[in-house]
Amino acid sequence: MQTRGKVPPEKVEKIMDQIEKYIMTRLYKYVFCPETTDDEKKDLAIQKRIRALHWVTPQMLCVPVNEEISEVSDMVVKAITDIIEMDSKRVPRDKLACITKCSKHIFNAIKITKNEPASADDFLPTLIYIVLKGNPPRLQSNIQYITRFCNPSRLMTGEDGYYFTNLCCAVAFIEKLDAQSLNLSQEDFDRYMSGQTSPRKQESENWSPDACLGVKQMYKNLDLLSQLNERQERIMSEAKKLEKDLIEWTDGIAKEVQDIVEKYPLEIKPPNQSLAAIDSENVENDKLPPPLQPQVYAG
């Protein structure tokens, strides 16, 4: 189109977007998370990893966002909604648009909190926090799908490519996140990861009188959910242990019974003589008394 038809680059870009939309909509179910790749395995791994990091707070990541401000809280919710909505789109460009909208909401939230334009140093930690809080479905599959099939010029240049690169960096950070990354001791990090305690319990004791009631309730509910999750995991662990013990006990009893049967086989011998009838009279060697005879008394 550019060499023979002399079509302007802007128009070529729009035509390519329409071709991409048509082709990828038709092929989506065949090329998204195909069985020939390990995308699904990576999805499950990152989802499990994010669930295990549910206790991470904005303060640990140095996130410059104050969710006690209602407008900021709304921006955070919109950012989470956009990053989750990415999975429902079929066209790579539409998935990129969701990432871009999410990122712009993040920049707005930072700007409102700080009363000044956000910087790149503020953006990435906040994006990491949004991903941890939202736990987007099939995150790795969506990233791989965009990488494989999106217009390369869109990924290499422009704000879409910039925001997508930051999302990839955020996922890589989450996969390698450790105690040092959060300025925690290894002991505290291990306790938080195992669910023995939660940093939110300590934070809830230091609420300021002006703190938003909705935020307080949210963290209280999160703490309760964390406790319920810990309790459920303990119950499941004990149930599996009990099931294993019952199986071992049943197998042990069966083995002992089998050993006894083999060691002392049961032999049934026929009787030497036939048993006497109960109602017979004067049978030799009969130990029973004679039967009662009816008696008639004259009135």
N, C-alpha and C positions, 0 to 999 in steps of 0.2 A: 504493500500500500504506500509505503514511503518512497520507494524508488520508481515504481511505474505509475502509480496513481497520484503521486505527489500530495498525499494526504497529510495535513498538519499533525505534528506529534500529539497534540492534545486530543485530537479526534481519534487518532490511532489508539491512544490509551483508553478512551471510552469504549471503542469497538472491542478491544481486548477484554475489558471488564465484562461486557455483555456476552462474549464468547465463553469466557471463564464461567460466568453464572449459568449459562445453558448446559455446558458440558458437565460441570461438577455437580449440578443438581441431579442430572441423569445418572451419574456414576457414583454418587455419594455412598450408597449402601455397599458398594463393591470395594471402594478404595479407602473408606474411613475405617481405621483400626482393622486392617486385613489380618487374616489368620496366619499369613506368612511372616508377620512381624511379632515382636514381643511388646507391642504397645499396651495391650490389655494388662499384661504382667506389671508394666511400669505404672499404669494407672492405679492398680491395687496397692502397689508399694507406696506411692506418694500419698494416696488417700489415707492409708494406715499411718504413715509418718505424720501427716497433718493432724489426724485425730489424737495421736500421742502427744502432740505439742499444743493441745487446747489450752494449757495453763499459761502460755506465754502472754505477757502483758505489753501494752504499748510502751511503758517505761523501760522495759528490758531491751526493746529494739530502738529506743530513743526516737519514738514516733512523735513528731511535733503536731499532734492533733488532739484537741480537747473535746471529747465527745459529750461533755456536760453542756456544751453550747448546742441548743436544739438544731440550729441551722447546720452545724458541723455534723451532728449525729445523722441528720437527714442525708447529707452528702456521703457519709460512710455507708449508709444503707443502700443508696443508689449505686455506689461503686461496687458493692458486693453483688447486687442484683445484676449489674451489667456483666461482671466476670462470670457469673453462673449462667447467664443467658447465652453466653458464647457457645455452649454445647448444643443449643437448639438450632443454631444456624447451619446451613449446608454449604454455603459458598465461602471460600477462604477470605474473600474481601469483607464479607459480613461478619465473620468471626473477628477479623482485625478491627472492624469498626466497634465491636463490643469492648475490645481491649482499650481502644482509644477513648471511648466514652467513660469507661471506668477510670482511666488515668486522669482525664480532665476533672472528674468529680474529686479525685484525690488532691489535685492541685488547688481546686477551689476550697476544699476543707482546710488545707494547710494555710492558704492565704487568709481565710477568715480567722483562723486561730492566731496567726502571727501578725496580722494586719500589715503584711508585706508580701510581695511575690515569692512563691516557693522556689527553692533551688533543687538541683538534681540530687544533692546530698540528702535533702528532706524527702524527696519523692520515693526513692528506692526502699528505705525502711518502711514507709507507709504502705507501699505496694505489697511488701512481704507480709505486713500485718493484715491487709485485706485478704490476701490469699489464705493465710492461716485461719482467719475468721470465717471466710466463705466456703473453704474446701471445695472448689469447683469440681463438678463431675467430669471424669475422663480428661483430666487436665493434660496429661502427657500425649494422649491421642490427638487432642486438638492442636497442641503445639506442633506435633509431627505432621499433621495434616496441612497446617498452614505452611510449614517449611517445604513440604514436598510439592504442593500444588498452587501456591499463591504466585501471582505475577512477581518475578524476581526484582523488577525495578521498584515495586512498591515496598518490598522488604529492605532493600538496600538504601532507599532514600525516604525522606519525608518523616512526618511525625508518627505515622503508622509503624514504620520500621523501627523508629526509636523506642516507642512504647512496647513493641513486641520483644525487642532485645532486652529491655528491662524486665519483662515478665520471665523470660528465659533465665536471666540472672537471679531473679527472686526464687524460682523453683530450684535452681542449683544451690542457692544459699540454704534453703529449707532442707534439702537432702543432706547437706554436710553440717548442719547447725549443731553446735556442741556447747559445753559449759562456757568456754572461753568467748564464744561469739556473743553470749548474753551477759558477760561479766559476772558469772556465777561460779561458786566453788563446785567441784565435781560431785561432792557429797550432796549438795542441794539439788543439782541438776538430776542426779540419779533418783533422789527421793521424789522429785516432781514427775519424772518420767514413769516411775513405778506406781504413781498415784497415792503414795503414802501421805502426802500433804499437798496443799495448793497455795501458791503465793497470794491468791485472792483472799484467803482467810485473813492473812495479816493486813492486807490493804483495807479490807472492809472495816477494820477496827479504827482506822484513821480518817474516816470521812469528815469533811468539813461541814459545818452546819448549813452552808448554802448549796451543798451538792444536790443535784437533780434526783428527785425520788425515783424517777423511772430508771435512771442509771444504777442507783443503789439496788433496786429490785432486780434488774437484769443480772448484776453480778451475784446477787443472792441466789437467783435461780440457777445461774451457771455453777455456783458452788454446790447447790443441792444436786444438780445433774451429775456433777463430778463424783460426789459421794455415792449416789445411786449406782453409777457406773462401776466404781470401786467395789461396792457391795455385791453387785451382780457378778463381777469377775471372780470374787472370792467364792461365791456360792457355786458358780460353774466349776471352779477348780476343786472344791470339796465334793461336788456331785460326781465328777469324773473319778476322783480318788475313791469314793465310796463304791462306784460301779466296778472299778478295778478290784477292790478288796472283795466284793461279793463274788466276782467271777473266780478269783483265786481261791476263796473259801469253798465255793461249790466244786471246783475241780479237785481241791484237797480232800473233801468229804467223799467224792466219787472214787478217788484213788484209794482211800483207806478202806472203803467198803469192798472194792474189788480185791484188795490185798487179803482182807479177812475171808472173803468167799473162796479165794484160791488156797488159802492156808487151811481153812476148816470147811471143806466141802460138805454140803448138806446131803445126808443119806436118809432116805425114807424106807424103812423096812416094813414088810407086810406083817399083819398081826398073826400070832401063833394059833389062836383059836377064835372062833366066831363069837361075837358078843351075844350075851343072852338077851332074850326079849324081856322088856320091863314088866309086862303083864303076865308072864308065864308063871305057873305054880310049881313050887318045889323043884326048881331047877338046881341041879348039883352045882355046888360052888357059887351059888347066887347069893350075894350079900344083901340084896334088897328084901325088905319085909313083904309078906304076901299082900296081894291087893285087898282093899276093903270090900266086904260083902254088904249088900243092902239089908237092912233089918226093918221088919214091919212090927209096929207096936199096936196092939188092939186098943182102941179108944174106949 
